[in-house]
Amino acid sequence: MDFYYLQYRLGIAYYELKKYRKAIPFFENVVNKTPEDNIAQEYLYYSYVFSGRTEDARILSHNFNPALKQKLKFLDENSFINGIGTEYKTNFYNNYKAETQTTDNLEQTVSNSFNYFSVNLTHLSKNKFRVFHAFSYINANNDIYSQNYSVSEFSENVNLFQYYINCNWHIGKGNNLKLAIHYINSNIKAEDPLSSNHGGRNTNLLYSTPTNDIVLYGAFSKSISLFDFKLAASFSTLNSGTQFQPSLSLYYYPFANSNFYIGTQGFYQFASTGNINTSNYIIKESIGITPIKTLTIEPFILVGSGLYNFIYSDAFIINNSDDKLNSNFGISLYLTLNKGKIQIYTIFQQYSYTNTYSLNGIDYDSKYINNSITGGIKWYF
């Protein structure tokens, strides 16, 4: 027999066993029947939180009475800004310049530095919206070896200014619709090292190439029992080409909580540059482990086959290197403090790239390794 107190007791039983995802439907039934029950509301709220369904928890809290809101110390959604964060990333390259003789004709671009800075803001709305946007700056430097200019060796400076906005709409319990736009303004500039200096700066440029690119992204996600699904797609104009990239993600929580999960993401990329069309399949696997309450560790690996302009993390991250991306693996560490209001994270990654160069008119491929470290902090208030 199914009756009210049985639903209540089963919800509490699963909650005490830390099987929060299994407790959710029982507490939802109880709250639907008795929405004034603060204890059931609090149980359901924390079941959402410990299951990783933060938007469900936030929307549920809108119905709490003032006493319960004060007890749980919620974020003030009447503020214009509800969160702020910053992050920095730098790369460490191996030297992969081709070995040459003095008479060889080499055409190659070799990366030697990369630095990324970003500041982001979060806005919450009682109308079921969450808005996240970020302002980013990238400075990179490449060594150019080419016979097409007045000098055969020189440095190239790359500056990118990026703006990203992501709007999440909670359309029902466990269901979210997400739309994002990523705008990229880049300028690639090379100064002639042999030109005259005035005030410490060269007066002649070998070239200066400004470009503007955009990425459009949309996703629908749904939580069902022990699974999270996401269907997404992006369209972009990067490096004088277009890319269409649909993806499907599946996350499995075998213990009905967020202490351990397995994630699989599959991507298909169709790209068109000039009259050349290419397609690739990409798989990303990740495992999340929470050994202690405040720390989450997530190792991951991404495997493709000669990827250009790959887009992931809801179009927030764009890999638009001139070289082909073969694989990427790493580990993320997330430390949560002050009852979830502060998150400090670091990400260690290793990438495998293929650089294509020309030596005496013949094309060659050279694989190299690029290591990176990312550090960031987010503060919600």
N, C-alpha and C positions, 0 to 999 in steps of 0.2 A: 504494500500500500504506500502511496506517495502522499504525504501531507506536510503541512507547513513546518512543524518542528523537526521532522525527519530531514527536510531540506537544510534547515539551519544546522543540525548536528553533523550532517555529512560535510557541509561547507567547513565547519570548524575542525572536523577530523582531518580533512585534507590539508587545511591550513597548518595545523599543528605538525603534520608530517612534511611540511614545506613543499607540498604538491599544489602550488598556488594556481596553476592553470586548470587543474581539475576542480579546485574549489570555486572558481569564478562562476560557472553556470548555476551552482546552488545559491550562492549569495545574490546573484542577479535575480533569481526567482523570489528570494526573500524580500529584497529591496523593492521589487515591482509590486509585491503584495502589501508591504508595510514601509512606504518611503520615509516615514517619520522615525524609523528605528535607527538611531545614531550608531549603535554598536554594529549592526549589519552593514551600514554604509562604510564604517571604518574598516571592517574586515574586507569588504569588496575593494575599497580604495587600495589597501596594501597588497591585496592579491593582484591587482592590476600592476602596481609598481614593481613587485618582486617577479612578475612575469615579463617585464620589459614593455608593457603596454601603457606607456606614460601618458599618451594623449587620452586614452580612456579614463585614466585616473584623474587627469586634469579636468576633463569635462564633467565627470561625476562630482567633483568637488564644488562645482558651481551651485549645486542644490543643497550643500551643507548649511546648517544654521551657524550663526556667528560664533557660538561657543565651540563647536567642533572645528571650525576654521581656525580659531585662535589656538586651540589645543594642538593642531597639526602644523601650525605656523606656515601657512601657504605663501607662495609668491604673490606680490601685489600686482594683480593684472590691470589695475587702474593706472599704473605707471606706463609712460610711453616706451621706455626701454626696460626689458625684464632680464636681459643677460648681455654680457660683453665678454669677448675672448680675443686672444691673440695667439699666433703661432709663427714659428720660424723653421725653415728647412735649409739644409746645405748638403751638397753632393761631394763625394770624393772619387776622383777618376783615376784609373790606371792610364799610363802613357801608352797609347795605341797608335802613335804615328808610325807610318810605314818606313821600313828601312830603305834608304836610297843611296845611290852613288851621286857624285857631283854632277854628272851629265844627265841624270834621270829627269824626266818631266813628270812631276807629281801634282795631282789634283785631289786635295783632301781637306776636310774640315774636322778638326780635333777639338773636342770640348775640354776646357781646363778649369772652369769654375761655374758655380750655380748657387745663388742665394735667393731665398723666397721669404717674404714678410707678409703677414696678413692680420687684419683687424676685423672682427665680426660682431654683429649685434643681433639680438633676438627680441622679437616683439610678440606678445601673447594677446589674444582677443577672446572675450567671452562668447563671441559668435563662432566659436569652433575653429578659429584660424590661428596658425602659428607662422610667423614670418621670420626667416633667417636670411641675413645678407652680409656680404663680406667685401672688403676692399683689399686688393692684393697688389704687390709689386715684386717683380722678378728682375734680377740683374744677372746676366750670364756673360761669359767671355769665351771665345773660340779662337783657336789658331788656324789661319787659312794658308794653305799652300796651293798656289795657282799661277799659271803663266798668262792668265787673261787680263792681268793688271800691270801697272807700271813697276810694281815690285812683286817678287814671287813668294814672299813670306810677310805676313802682317797679322795683326789681331783684329778681331771683330767683336763689337760690343752689342749685346742684345738687352733691350729694356722692354718689359711688358707691364702694362697697367691693366688690371682686371677688376670687373665688378660682377658679383654673383648675387642673385636673389632667388630664394626658394620659399614657396608658399604651400603650406600643408593645410588641407581642409578635412576635418574629421566629419565624415559623412554618415557615421553610424558606429555602433559598438564593434570594435575590431577592424573597422574599414577606414582607410585614409586615401585621399586623392592629393597628389603632389605635382606641382608645376614649377619649373625653374628656367631661368635664363642666365647664361654666362657670356659676358661681353669681354673681348680681349682686344686691347690696342697695343700693337707692338711696333718697335722701331729697331731695325738692324743697321748699324752704322760702322764704317771702317775708315779710319784716318790714314792718310799716306805717311808712313814713318820717315820718308825722305823729304817731305815738304818743310818749308821754313817754319820756325816757331815764333810766336808772338805771345808773350805772357804765359809761356809754358804750354800752349795749346797749338796743335797743328792747324794750319789754315786751309789745307786741301783735303777733301774727302774722296776716297775711292768710290764710295757709294753710301747712300742713305735710303733705306727702304721702309717706309711706314705702311702698316696694314691694319685693317679692322676685321675681326672675325666674331662670329656669334654661334652659340650652342643653345638649342631649344630642347627641353626635356619634360617628359610627363610620365607619371607612374601611378598605378593603383595597387594598394597593399591590403591584405586581409589576414586576420588571425583566426584560426580555427583549431580549437583544442590545443594540441602540442605542436602545431605548425604555424609558421608565418610564410605567406606567399607574397610575391611582388612581381607584377608585370609592368615593364617599363620600356621606353624607347627614347632615342635622342636623334636629332638632326643637326648637323654642324657644317660650317664652312671654314675649313682650316687648311692653311698652306696651299691655297689656290685650288682646292678640291672640295668635294662634298662627301659627307659620310652619313649613312643611316644605320643606326645600331639598336636593334631591339634586344631585350634581355629578359630572363626569367630567373627568379631567385626563390630558394626554398630553405628555410631555417627550421631545424628540428630540435625540440627541447625534451629529451627523453625522460628527465626526472621532473617534468612539469614545473620547473622554475628556471631562472636565468643563470644559475650557478654553472651550468654546463649546456652547451649547444653546439650543433654542427650546421654549418652554412655552405650551401652550394649555389653558385651563380653561373649561369650560362649566357654568353653574349654571342651575337652574330653581327658582324660588321660588313656592310656593303659600301665600298668606296669608289668614287669616280674622280679621276684627275685627267683632264683633257679627254682623250678618246680611250683611255685605259680604265677598265673596270676590274676591281679585285674584291674578293670576299674571304673572310676569315672567321673561324670559330675560336672562342676564348672560354676557358673554364677557370673559375676562382674558387678555391676551397679554403674554409676557415674553421677553426675550433675555438670556442670561448670557454674559459675556465675561470671561476672565481674561488681561489683557495681561501681567501678571507673576505669578510663582508665588504671591505672598502677597495679591494684590488681585483681587477679583471685582466686576464692575460689572453691575448688572441693571436696565435700563430696563423699564418696564411701563406698560400702559394697561388700564383696566377701563371697559366701556361697558354701561349698562343703560337702563332707561326708567322713571324715577320709582320708585326703590327705597326701601323702608323696611325697617329691621331686617335689613340684609344681613350675612351671616356668612361669614367666610373665614379662611384661614390655620389650618386645623384647629380652627375655632371659638375660636381665641385672640383674634381681632379681631372686634368686633361694632360695626357702624355703626347705632346706634339713635337717631339724631337725629330730631327732630320734622319736619325738612324732607326733601324728596325728594332722593336722590342720583342725579344724572344721569350723571356720569362721574368717573373718577379716574385720573390718570397721575402718574408720578414716576420716581425713580431711587434704587436702593439701592447702597451701597458697603460692601463687607465686606473688612476687613484682618485677615489671620491672622498671628499672631506666635508665637514660642517653639514651633516645630514643631507648630502646630495647637492648642496648649493655651490660647491667648488669642485671642479674636476681638473686634475693635472694629468697630462698624458705625454708619452714619448713613443715614437715609432722608428724601429730600425729596419732598413730594407736593403736588399741587394738585387740589382737589375742585371740582366744579360742582354746586351745589344749587339747588333751587327752593323758595322760601319762599312760602307761601300766607297772605294776610292779608285782612282785611275792612275796607273803607272805606265808611262810611255804609250798611252792610248789603249791600254788593256785594263778592263775592270776586274777588281779583286774585292773579296769580302774579308773583313777582319772582325772577329768577336772580341768584345772587351766587357769588363765588369765595372759597374758603377754602384758604389755604396752611398747610402744617405741616412741622415738622422733628422727627425722632426720632433720638435718639442712645442707644447702649447698649454694654455690654461683657459678655462671657462669659469665664469662666475655668474650665478643666477641670483637675483635679488628682487 
